[in-house]
Amino acid sequence: MRARVRDTALALTLGGVPLLTFSPAPAPALASAPGTLVVERDGPARSLAFTAARDGEAVIGFTAAAPGVSWARAGAESAVLSVELDGRHVTDLVVPGADPTPRSLGLGPVRQGEHRVTLRFLGASAPAARRVILERPAVRVPEADQVALRHAPIVVGRTGWPLGDPYQNVRTDTPLIAWHESRPAATPGHRVLEYSVVWSHEDGGTDGPALMARWGRTTDVEWVYRVEVDATGRRVAGTGVYQGPQHLTLKFRGRYEGDHPLLQTCTSNNNMCDVISPGAPLRFLPDASRTRPADRAREVVMDREPWTYRVMAQEMIREGRIERPSDPATRAVGDPRAYLFAELAKRTGAPATGWGSAPGVSLGVRLKDAPSRLYRSDHGERTWSIERDGHAATTVELPRGTTAADIASIEAIRQPVGLGDNGAPATVTAIHRGFFLDRGYLPRRSAVRWNGSVTLTPQAPTAVLWTSPSP
């Protein structure tokens, strides 16, 4: 039975935090199936029919849950569904938990008319996984965002070919969400589209303590593919590039499916290759239609999908990367719920000398019950200070049980990141947010926000940015 989606937008929230909003589309462009689909390990595939009133890129959205599954437990990491469009495998869905979570996937191009989405339970799912429950599944062909959807990369799962595990992304470093950014190209009327992906972690590359200090999370966030499009949204031949091994920007010479480039995660730190290993079974086409505000750090895409923080924490726990007991005096990653997750804005001025390293900025926190002690985001390691300008996320580890109400003040610390000091000033202009994770590893409401302008120099390397409001 089919039903039209109502003309009101459907906003899904968890703990009062918006997770995903389906904007209404004109009724002829959207068809949905009400109710619930249950896809079982030993059961048949389940299907969803829809009608596309026009040609375009289709997107499927639903709330997904897998009873008995937890990304934190070995043997229960995830349930996996294969998603087919009209009998053709288009993407896979990794469901890493039992809590209902809004998800949105690309389906690729469709023609006007009748279509069918088929979902199959994969045997590569964790042993504890028995079923996936999809609430309110709906397929849409949105009028907006068609160009962004049309050029989004298909990411083939990491296999470690020829001797690796072809299904490793169902247990580690799984792709969670994607987004795109757009900027003007050199040719008038043209644009450059850049696509990025958030993975649950990276098995290689920057270690967890440095990730928390320099990036404010242990997920891996990487740009994947970049391409120029003309005023009509068509790909400009020869402009496609991707982020290859060693973070090199390489010309894309691989295969396209329509306008979707086919790339594969081929390194332990989630860089791409445009040659696909034989028989790679997993492929991911997350909905990349959303973008991020220009005046926020990339981590804001995680903030609006809070479940990504839970998966991030659970992978660290399962892989034994969390210090027990959690101790802010050490550099090891402690309990993720003991961290203040902050985002700041900064810029670096011109060097005063021609010699020495540039300054970074770290955050320090003082608590009301021990104001003489300063907890630093960089743990005193100069290379963990934030050198990049713009908007950046970081974390400050605090004693377990600390809440926002326990914080007395937050200060900025100027710290040269290498040998010497070139004397450049560093100006901090904002703290966009500061939150803790709750018991279930989801972000609490931000309790910290500050706007102003504080310039740090070699002569005055620290300054208080925020103080707790009076009761």
C-alpha positions in Angstrom: 0.0 0.0 0.0 1.4 3.5 -0.9 0.7 6.7 0.8 1.7 10.3 0.1 3.9 12.0 2.6 2.1 14.8 4.4 2.9 18.4 3.4 4.6 19.2 6.7 8.3 18.7 7.3 9.2 15.7 9.5 11.9 16.7 12.1 13.4 13.8 14.0 15.0 14.6 17.4 16.9 12.8 20.2 17.1 14.4 23.6 15.8 17.7 22.1 18.6 17.8 19.6 17.6 17.9 15.9 19.1 14.9 14.0 17.6 15.0 10.6 14.9 17.0 8.8 13.1 15.7 5.7 12.0 18.8 3.8 8.7 18.4 2.0 8.8 17.8 -1.7 6.0 18.3 -4.1 3.6 15.4 -3.8 4.1 14.1 -7.4 7.9 13.7 -6.7 7.6 11.6 -3.6 6.2 8.3 -2.7 6.5 6.5 0.6 5.5 3.3 2.4 4.1 3.9 5.8 4.8 1.7 8.8 7.7 -0.6 9.4 9.9 -3.0 7.5 11.7 -5.8 9.4 14.5 -7.5 7.6 15.6 -10.7 9.3 18.8 -12.8 9.1 16.9 -15.9 8.1 14.0 -14.2 6.4 13.3 -13.1 2.9 14.3 -9.8 1.4 11.9 -6.9 1.9 10.9 -4.5 -0.8 9.5 -0.9 -1.0 7.8 0.3 -4.2 7.8 4.0 -5.2 6.9 6.2 -8.1 9.2 8.8 -9.5 7.3 11.6 -11.2 10.5 12.8 -12.9 14.1 11.7 -13.7 16.6 12.5 -10.9 18.7 11.2 -8.0 16.7 9.3 -5.4 17.2 9.3 -1.7 15.8 6.8 0.9 15.3 7.8 4.5 14.2 5.8 7.6 14.9 5.3 11.3 17.0 2.1 11.7 17.5 -0.1 14.7 19.1 -3.6 15.2 18.0 -5.2 18.5 20.9 -6.9 20.3 23.5 -4.9 18.4 26.1 -2.6 20.0 29.2 -1.2 18.3 30.8 -1.4 21.7 30.7 -5.2 21.9 32.8 -7.7 19.9 30.5 -10.1 18.2 27.6 -7.7 18.3 29.1 -4.8 16.3 26.5 -4.3 13.6 23.7 -5.6 11.4 24.3 -5.0 7.6 21.7 -4.6 4.9 22.4 -4.7 1.1 20.2 -2.1 -0.7 19.2 -2.8 -4.3 17.4 -0.5 -6.7 15.4 -2.4 -9.4 17.6 -5.4 -8.8 21.0 -3.6 -8.9 23.2 -3.3 -5.8 23.5 0.4 -5.1 24.7 0.7 -1.4 25.0 -1.0 1.9 23.8 0.1 5.3 25.7 -0.7 8.5 23.4 -0.4 11.6 25.7 -0.1 14.7 23.1 -0.2 17.5 19.7 -1.1 18.9 18.6 2.5 19.4 16.4 3.9 16.6 18.6 6.3 14.5 17.6 8.4 11.5 19.6 7.5 8.4 19.5 8.7 4.8 21.1 7.0 1.8 21.6 7.8 -1.9 20.0 5.4 -4.4 21.5 6.9 -7.5 19.6 8.0 -10.7 16.1 6.9 -11.5 13.8 7.5 -14.5 10.3 8.7 -14.2 8.0 5.8 -13.3 7.7 2.8 -11.1 10.7 1.5 -9.1 11.5 -0.9 -6.3 14.0 -0.8 -3.4 15.0 -4.3 -2.0 16.8 -4.8 1.3 18.6 -8.0 2.1 20.2 -9.1 5.4 23.9 -9.8 4.9 25.6 -12.8 6.5 28.6 -10.6 7.2 26.6 -9.0 10.1 27.8 -9.7 13.6 26.6 -13.0 15.1 24.4 -11.2 17.7 22.5 -9.4 14.9 19.2 -11.1 14.0 17.1 -8.3 12.4 16.9 -4.7 11.3 13.8 -2.6 12.0 13.2 0.3 9.6 10.6 2.7 10.7 8.8 5.1 8.3 10.9 4.2 5.2 10.4 6.8 2.4 11.9 7.4 -1.0 12.1 10.8 -2.5 13.5 12.5 -5.6 14.1 16.0 -4.3 14.0 19.0 -6.6 16.8 20.7 -4.6 20.3 19.3 -4.2 20.1 17.3 -7.4 23.6 18.5 -8.6 25.2 17.6 -5.2 23.5 14.2 -5.2 24.4 13.5 -8.8 28.2 13.8 -8.3 28.5 12.2 -4.9 31.2 9.5 -4.8 30.4 5.8 -4.2 32.9 4.6 -1.6 33.7 0.9 -1.9 34.6 -0.8 1.5 38.2 -1.4 2.5 39.3 -5.0 1.8 43.0 -5.1 2.4 43.2 -7.1 -0.9 44.5 -9.7 -1.6 44.8 -11.1 2.0 42.6 -8.8 4.1 39.1 -9.0 5.4 36.7 -7.8 2.7 34.0 -7.0 5.3 36.2 -5.1 7.8 34.0 -2.0 7.6 31.2 -3.8 9.3 33.4 -3.8 12.4 35.9 -1.0 12.2 36.3 2.4 10.5 32.8 2.3 9.0 31.6 5.3 7.0 28.9 7.1 9.0 27.8 10.3 7.2 28.8 12.5 4.2 28.3 16.1 3.1 29.4 18.4 0.3 30.7 21.9 0.0 30.4 24.2 -3.0 32.6 27.2 -4.0 33.0 29.3 -7.2 35.4 27.9 -9.8 37.8 30.1 -11.9 35.4 29.9 -14.8 32.4 32.2 -14.3 29.2 30.3 -13.6 31.1 27.1 -12.7 31.3 25.6 -9.2 33.7 23.2 -7.5 32.0 20.5 -5.4 33.9 18.8 -2.7 32.7 15.7 -0.8 33.7 14.6 2.6 33.0 11.5 4.8 33.1 10.9 8.5 34.4 7.4 9.5 33.9 5.9 13.0 37.7 5.9 13.5 41.0 5.3 11.6 43.1 2.2 12.3 46.2 4.0 11.1 47.3 7.7 11.0 46.9 10.1 13.9 46.5 8.4 17.2 43.6 8.9 19.5 45.1 11.3 22.0 46.3 13.6 19.3 43.0 13.4 17.5 41.1 14.5 20.6 43.5 17.4 21.2 43.9 18.7 17.6 40.5 17.8 16.1 38.1 17.3 19.0 37.1 13.7 18.2 38.4 10.3 17.3 36.4 9.8 14.2 38.2 10.3 10.9 37.0 13.1 8.8 38.4 13.3 5.2 37.6 15.0 2.0 37.1 12.3 -0.6 36.4 13.7 -4.1 36.4 17.1 -5.8 35.0 18.1 -9.2 34.1 21.2 -11.2 30.6 21.5 -12.7 29.3 24.0 -15.2 26.3 26.2 -14.9 24.0 23.4 -15.8 25.5 21.0 -13.3 27.4 18.9 -15.8 30.8 17.6 -14.9 33.7 19.4 -16.5 35.8 16.7 -18.1 39.2 16.0 -16.5 38.5 18.1 -13.3 37.8 15.2 -10.9 40.4 14.6 -8.2 40.5 12.6 -5.0 42.4 12.3 -1.8 44.8 9.4 -2.3 47.3 7.6 0.0 49.6 9.9 2.0 46.9 12.5 1.6 48.0 13.3 -2.0 45.5 15.0 -4.3 45.4 12.7 -7.4 43.6 13.0 -10.7 40.6 10.6 -10.9 41.1 8.1 -13.7 38.6 5.5 -12.5 35.1 4.4 -13.5 31.9 6.4 -13.2 28.4 5.1 -12.6 26.5 7.9 -14.2 28.3 10.9 -12.7 29.1 9.0 -9.4 32.9 8.3 -9.2 33.7 4.8 -7.9 36.4 5.1 -5.2 37.7 2.6 -2.6 39.0 3.1 0.9 42.4 1.6 0.5 44.5 2.6 3.4 44.3 2.2 7.2 43.6 5.9 7.6 40.8 5.9 5.0 42.5 7.5 2.0 41.1 6.6 -1.4 42.2 4.7 -4.5 40.4 4.9 -7.9 41.3 1.2 -8.8 38.8 -1.1 -7.1 40.0 -4.4 -5.7 38.5 -7.6 -7.2 35.3 -8.8 -5.7 35.0 -6.0 -3.1 31.5 -6.7 -1.6 30.6 -3.5 0.3 29.8 -0.1 -1.2 28.5 3.0 0.5 26.5 5.9 -1.0 25.5 8.1 2.0 23.2 11.0 1.4 25.7 13.9 0.7 23.1 16.6 -0.1 23.7 18.5 3.1 26.5 21.0 3.6 28.0 22.9 6.5 28.0 26.5 7.5 31.1 28.3 6.3 31.6 29.8 9.7 31.8 26.5 11.6 34.3 23.6 11.9 33.7 20.4 10.0 32.7 18.7 13.3 29.4 20.6 13.2 28.2 17.8 10.8 28.6 15.4 13.8 26.9 17.8 16.1 23.7 17.6 14.0 24.0 13.8 13.9 24.5 13.1 17.6 24.6 9.3 17.2 28.0 9.6 15.5 29.5 10.5 18.9 28.1 7.3 20.4 29.6 5.2 17.6 32.9 7.1 18.0 33.1 6.3 21.7 32.0 2.7 21.3 34.7 1.9 18.8 37.3 3.3 21.1 35.9 1.2 24.0 35.7 -2.1 22.0 39.2 -1.7 20.7 40.7 -1.1 24.1 41.8 2.4 23.4 40.2 3.9 26.5 42.4 4.4 29.7 41.0 2.7 32.8 40.7 4.4 35.2 40.3 7.6 33.2 43.0 10.1 34.4 43.3 13.7 33.0 46.9 13.8 34.2 47.9 11.3 31.5 47.9 11.8 27.7 46.0 8.6 27.0 42.3 8.9 25.9 40.1 8.6 28.9 36.4 8.2 29.3 34.8 10.2 26.5 32.2 11.5 28.9 34.9 13.2 30.9 35.8 15.6 28.0 34.6 19.1 27.3 34.0 19.2 23.5 34.7 22.7 22.4 34.9 24.6 19.1 36.9 27.9 18.7 37.6 30.4 16.0 41.1 31.9 15.6 43.5 33.6 13.3 47.2 34.1 13.2 48.9 37.4 12.5 52.1 38.1 10.6 55.3 36.8 12.1 57.4 39.3 14.1 60.6 37.5 13.1 61.8 35.3 10.2 62.8 32.5 12.5 61.0 30.1 14.7 57.8 28.1 14.6 54.3 29.5 14.3 52.0 29.6 17.3 49.1 27.3 17.9 46.3 27.9 20.4 45.1 25.5 23.1 42.2 25.7 25.5 42.6 25.5 29.3 39.9 24.8 31.8 39.8 25.7 35.5 37.3 24.1 37.9 35.5 25.8 40.7 36.8 23.3 43.4 40.4 23.6 42.3 41.0 26.9 40.4 44.7 26.7 40.6 44.9 23.6 38.4 44.7 24.1 34.6 43.5 21.3 32.4 44.8 21.8 28.9 43.5 20.5 25.6 47.1 19.8 24.4 48.1 18.0 27.6 51.3 20.1 27.5 52.4 18.6 24.1 53.2 21.5 21.8 52.5 19.6 18.6 48.9 19.0 19.8 48.1 22.7 19.9 45.8 24.0 17.1 47.9 25.7 14.4 45.3 25.9 11.6 43.3 29.1 11.4 39.6 29.4 11.1 37.1 27.3 13.0 38.5 24.3 14.9 37.3 21.7 17.4 39.2 20.4 20.4 38.6 18.6 23.7 39.8 19.2 27.3 39.9 16.1 29.5 38.6 16.7 33.0 38.0 14.4 36.1 35.3 11.9 35.6 31.9 13.2 36.7 32.7 16.8 35.8 29.7 18.8 34.5 29.4 22.2 32.9 28.3 23.6 36.2 31.7 22.7 37.7 33.7 24.9 35.3 35.0 28.2 36.6 36.7 29.5 33.5 38.0 28.7 30.0 41.2 30.3 28.7 43.2 30.4 25.5 46.9 29.5 25.6 49.4 30.6 22.9 51.8 27.7 22.2 54.5 27.6 19.4 54.1 24.2 17.8 57.8 23.6 17.1 61.3 25.0 17.8 61.6 28.6 18.5 58.9 31.3 18.3 58.3 33.5 15.3 56.5 36.0 17.4 53.2 36.0 15.5 50.1 37.0 17.4 47.1 34.7 17.6 43.7 36.1 18.0 40.7 34.1 19.3 37.3 35.4 18.4 34.8 32.8 19.5 33.9 29.6 21.3 31.0 28.3 19.3 30.0 25.5 21.7 31.1 23.5 24.7 29.4 20.3 25.7 29.8 17.0 27.5 28.6 13.6 26.4 25.8 12.0 28.5 25.7 8.5 29.9 24.8 7.1 26.5 27.6 9.0 24.8 25.3 11.5 23.1 26.1 15.3 23.3 24.4 17.2 26.0 23.2 20.7 25.3 26.0 23.2 24.9 26.7 25.2 28.0 29.5 27.4 26.7 29.4 30.2 24.1 31.6 33.2 23.8 32.2 35.9 21.2 34.8 38.6 21.4 38.4 39.3 20.4 41.5 38.3 22.5 45.0 38.6 21.0 47.7 36.4 22.4 51.4 37.4 22.1 54.7 36.1 23.4 54.5 38.7 26.1 50.9 37.9 27.0 50.4 34.2 26.0 47.2 33.5 27.9 43.8 35.1 28.4 40.5 34.2 29.9 37.8 33.8 27.3 34.8 32.6 29.3 33.8 32.5 33.0 30.9 30.7 34.6 27.9 33.0 34.9 26.9 33.9 38.4 24.2 31.8 39.9 
